Amino acid sequence: MNNSPHQAIIVFGAKEPAEATLVEAEQYDEVFVLARAVPDASDRWVIDGDRAAAAARARLVRTLTRLRAHGVRVLGAIGDPNATAARNDARALFPAAETILG
């Protein structure tokens, strides 16, 4: 019988998840990862949404690769730059998750 937790969500912004969050995520059978498309801090007057999405995609790929290497089934998406909206979106996309990490 498997006593490990089943599903979790990680939502993160401009920085990749902390090492402790990733280690905790490795305890789950399946993790949904949502990388927020946070604009670069240097975008003071005009926000480059494409650049924000590309940076989020790169962070997402690194996180998914890390978790897969540790045997975790993962799904991922690029999300809203707003933390609250991103968490709500993640819950809607992955409703079976017991926990939001990070």
C-alpha positions as CSV (number, residue, x, y, z in Angstrom):
1,M,0.0,0.0,0.0
2,N,1.3,3.4,-1.0
3,N,1.3,5.8,2.0
4,S,2.8,8.8,0.1
5,P,0.6,11.8,-0.6
6,H,-1.1,11.7,-4.0
7,Q,-1.2,15.1,-5.7
8,A,0.1,18.6,-5.1
9,I,0.4,21.9,-6.8
10,I,3.4,24.2,-7.0
11,V,2.8,27.8,-8.1
12,F,5.9,30.1,-8.4
13,G,6.8,33.5,-9.9
14,A,10.0,35.2,-11.0
15,K,12.2,32.7,-9.1
16,E,12.2,29.0,-9.3
17,P,10.8,27.0,-6.4
18,A,13.0,26.8,-3.3
19,E,15.0,23.6,-2.9
20,A,12.9,22.7,0.2
21,T,9.7,23.0,-1.9
22,L,11.1,20.7,-4.6
23,V,12.2,18.1,-2.0
24,E,8.7,18.2,-0.5
25,A,7.2,17.9,-4.0
26,E,9.2,14.7,-4.6
27,Q,7.1,13.0,-1.9
28,Y,4.0,13.3,-4.0
29,D,2.9,10.9,-6.7
30,E,1.8,13.6,-9.1
31,V,2.5,17.4,-9.1
32,F,1.0,20.1,-11.2
33,V,3.5,23.0,-11.7
34,L,2.3,26.5,-12.6
35,A,5.0,29.1,-13.5
36,R,3.6,32.6,-13.3
37,A,4.5,34.8,-16.3
38,V,5.9,37.6,-14.1
39,P,7.2,40.6,-16.1
40,D,10.9,41.4,-15.7
41,A,11.6,44.1,-13.1
42,S,13.3,46.1,-15.8
43,D,10.0,46.4,-17.7
44,R,9.1,49.7,-16.0
45,W,7.0,51.4,-18.7
46,V,6.1,48.7,-21.2
47,I,5.6,45.1,-20.2
48,D,6.9,42.5,-22.6
49,G,4.4,39.7,-22.2
50,D,6.2,37.5,-24.6
51,R,9.5,37.8,-22.7
52,A,7.7,37.1,-19.4
53,A,6.1,34.0,-20.9
54,A,9.4,32.8,-22.3
55,A,11.2,33.2,-19.0
56,A,8.3,31.4,-17.2
57,R,8.5,28.6,-19.8
58,A,12.2,28.2,-19.1
59,R,11.7,28.1,-15.3
60,L,8.8,25.6,-15.8
61,V,10.9,23.3,-18.0
62,R,13.8,23.2,-15.4
63,T,11.3,22.5,-12.6
64,L,9.5,19.7,-14.5
65,T,12.8,18.1,-15.5
66,R,14.0,18.1,-11.9
67,L,10.8,16.5,-10.6
68,R,10.7,13.9,-13.4
69,A,14.3,13.0,-12.7
70,H,13.1,12.1,-9.2
71,G,10.3,9.9,-10.4
72,V,7.4,12.3,-9.9
73,R,4.6,12.5,-12.5
74,V,4.3,16.1,-13.4
75,L,2.1,18.4,-15.5
76,G,2.8,22.0,-16.0
77,A,1.5,25.3,-17.4
78,I,2.4,29.0,-17.7
79,G,0.0,31.1,-15.6
80,D,-1.2,34.5,-14.8
81,P,1.4,36.9,-13.3
82,N,-1.0,37.6,-10.4
83,A,-0.3,35.2,-7.6
84,T,-3.9,34.9,-6.4
85,A,-5.2,34.4,-9.9
86,A,-2.5,31.9,-10.6
87,R,-3.4,29.8,-7.5
88,N,-7.1,29.9,-8.4
89,D,-6.3,28.8,-12.0
90,A,-4.1,26.0,-10.7
91,R,-6.8,24.7,-8.4
92,A,-9.3,24.8,-11.4
93,L,-6.9,23.0,-13.7
94,F,-5.8,20.4,-11.1
95,P,-8.7,20.1,-8.6
96,A,-7.7,16.8,-7.1
97,A,-4.6,18.1,-5.5
98,E,-4.6,18.0,-1.7
99,T,-1.9,20.7,-1.2
100,I,-0.4,23.8,-2.7
101,L,3.4,24.0,-2.1
102,G,5.7,26.9,-2.2
